[in-house]
């Protein structure tokens, strides 16, 4: 594939969505593939933009067609990344950024080992709780997400890169560096971008 | 080692020295170790800053003491990177950037496989020649360096990262991204920077 596939994971409230949106604004070659889900649409969310919202039967129909790069049942709702959109964009040379959880990362790594994975850590557990409260989540919801976070954080070692989000813009810039650096990997270098034939003949 | 060791190589006139100086200004954690050489000091060069200028006997004495991470005889002059300075700074957590040629890169990679290597390519061979002329080098000198460049460019594949210097500041920013991204590698992550004990206990 010409482009790179990036996965961004973090506990709920860790900042993955905000950072990803900033990166998508700044990097024209970076694209997002909208996740399919069966969870209820929150106010301010737009169908087809934040998620593609599907009925359970529709989602399970797509599972049976092997249409997902990864999918999961989280807190009773399905979430899935459509395969076709990802591979089409990578083939065109775009980089793709996926915001998914640890289980999704593992599934994708098996199908597509070249994936580049980034885990965003909060500076502290209390900070994580505060951010969820600021987002207006119920205490019950917070407790549920915190339990998930505690199960996910130990998997940080399986990720390629770790970024602590104690400052949103600094954390964003670090992940931006990761994306830019990965584009400079010699293993990804496309010799056809060299216009000078003299130079090119030395490189093949 | 706590810090990362970077090698920057490019054909003469490729921009490695200018870019490295810009990076050293911008990144406070990045240090350079001054190369030892027996070549004649050029006007504007300062002993101990641009190079440590030594007599041939002095240099060969250091070789016999195994004091170099790498050294080479290029166009009749010795160039070498002192081992002690590099390892002391890496141990303190600084990143080190070394401007050396392909042969030096190979030597260091054998001694220190964790080294991260960047090759800067010119946009064209003519561009390379022009830059050497602008630098005031004689046609004979240019031809000699061009022959070396033609021998070195085929080794680009052995480097971790490739950056084309068709725009100095953009090339510098790409290498800056590489340096920043490598600091985010989970394999380099120092859990002791986490202050929150609750979070830390989930990470070990």
Interface residues (C-beta under 8 A of the other chain):
Chain A: X118 X119 X121 X122 X123 X124 X125 X126 X127 X150 X153 X154 X156 X157 X159 X160 X161 X162 X163 X164 X173 X174 X175 X176 X177 X178 X180 X181 X182 X184 X185 X186 X189 X193 X194 X195 X196 X198 X199 X202 X203
Chain B: X118 X119 X121 X122 X123 X124 X125 X126 X127 X150 X153 X154 X156 X157 X159 X160 X161 X162 X163 X164 X173 X174 X175 X176 X177 X178 X180 X181 X182 X184 X185 X186 X189 X193 X194 X195 X196 X198 X199 X202 X203
